[in-house]
Amino acid sequence: MGRILAIDYGNKRVGLAVTDPLQIIATPLETIHSQDLLAYLKAYHQREPLEALVVGMPRTLLNEPTDVTSAVVGLVRRLRRDMPEVPVYEIDERFTSRMAHQAMLAGGLSKKDRRDKATVDRVSATLILQSFLASR
């Protein structure tokens, strides 16, 4: 079994999370610059075969596109074109940032760590991945 990697895409930063090889546990992986994402994913796929990619699709509470939605749709197209051997799934990512803050608070992270947007992005990606695993 390959790993499943989740992406919480932002115009500046991208939070990444990955499963263990048995696809049971979702773990924060890294936060990278959005321009480096495709190169990072291809290199990661060479080291650790990916069974799937899960991309958080940003929507408003009224299920309307956000200012980042078109960029995420473009990313999904590029992933499907550049990595055709890896299925790409989209999952609703509403509330993940809020849930990430709550999870970090419950986990005892300091106020300084909770303000770190890179940490929030990684935790959000982990929540996206956990949601995907639960829905299977």
C-alpha positions in Angstrom: 0.0 0.0 0.0 1.2 3.5 -0.8 0.7 6.5 1.4 -2.1 9.1 0.9 -1.0 12.7 1.0 -3.3 15.6 1.8 -2.9 19.2 0.6 -4.2 22.4 2.3 -3.5 24.9 -0.4 -3.0 28.6 0.1 -1.6 31.2 -2.3 1.6 31.5 -0.2 1.9 28.4 1.9 0.7 24.8 1.5 0.2 22.5 4.4 0.9 18.8 3.8 -0.1 15.7 5.8 0.5 12.1 5.0 -0.7 8.7 6.2 1.4 5.8 7.3 1.9 3.0 4.8 -1.1 1.1 6.1 -3.3 4.3 5.7 -4.5 4.3 9.3 -2.9 7.4 10.8 -2.7 10.9 9.4 0.4 12.9 10.4 1.4 16.5 9.6 4.2 16.4 7.1 5.5 19.9 6.2 4.6 23.4 5.1 6.1 24.6 1.9 5.8 27.5 -0.4 3.0 27.1 -3.0 5.4 27.6 -5.9 7.4 24.5 -4.8 4.5 22.2 -4.4 4.6 20.2 -7.7 8.4 19.6 -7.5 8.0 18.6 -3.9 5.2 16.1 -4.7 7.1 14.5 -7.6 10.2 14.1 -5.4 8.2 12.7 -2.5 6.4 10.3 -4.9 9.8 9.0 -6.1 10.8 8.3 -2.4 7.5 7.1 -1.1 5.0 5.9 -3.6 1.7 7.7 -3.2 -1.6 5.8 -3.6 -3.6 9.0 -3.7 -3.6 12.8 -3.2 -6.4 14.6 -1.3 -6.9 18.3 -1.9 -8.9 20.5 0.4 -11.4 22.5 -1.7 -12.1 25.9 -0.1 -15.8 26.9 0.0 -17.7 29.5 2.0 -20.4 28.6 4.5 -22.9 29.1 1.7 -21.0 26.6 -0.4 -19.8 29.3 -2.8 -16.2 29.6 -4.1 -13.7 31.6 -2.1 -10.9 33.8 -3.5 -8.6 30.7 -3.4 -11.0 28.2 -5.0 -10.0 28.9 -8.6 -6.3 28.4 -7.7 -7.1 25.1 -6.1 -9.1 24.0 -9.2 -6.1 24.8 -11.3 -3.9 22.8 -9.0 -6.1 19.8 -9.2 -6.0 20.0 -13.0 -2.2 20.2 -13.0 -1.9 17.3 -10.5 -4.1 15.1 -12.7 -2.1 16.1 -15.8 1.4 15.9 -14.3 0.9 12.9 -12.1 -1.7 10.8 -14.0 -0.8 7.6 -12.1 -1.9 9.1 -8.8 -5.7 9.6 -8.2 -6.6 13.1 -6.9 -9.6 13.5 -4.6 -11.2 16.7 -3.6 -12.7 17.2 -0.1 -14.6 20.0 1.5 -12.2 21.9 3.8 -14.7 24.3 5.4 -13.9 24.8 9.1 -10.5 23.1 9.0 -8.6 26.2 10.1 -11.0 26.7 13.0 -10.8 23.0 13.9 -7.0 23.1 13.7 -6.9 26.0 16.2 -9.2 24.0 18.5 -7.0 20.9 18.2 -3.9 22.8 18.9 -5.4 24.4 21.9 -6.7 21.0 23.2 -3.2 19.6 22.5 -1.6 22.1 24.8 0.4 24.1 22.2 1.6 27.5 23.4 -0.1 30.7 22.2 3.0 31.4 20.1 2.8 28.0 18.4 -0.9 28.4 17.7 -0.2 31.8 16.0 2.3 30.1 13.6 0.4 29.9 10.3 2.7 27.1 9.0 1.6 25.0 12.0 -2.0 25.8 11.4 -1.6 24.8 7.7 0.0 21.4 8.6 -2.7 20.7 11.2 -5.5 21.7 8.7 -4.0 19.3 6.1 -4.0 16.5 8.8 -7.7 17.2 9.5 -8.5 17.1 5.7 -6.7 13.7 5.5 -8.5 12.4 8.6 -11.8 13.4 7.2 -11.0 11.7 3.9 -9.9 8.5 5.7 -13.1 8.5 7.8 -15.3 8.9 4.6 -13.8 5.8 2.9 
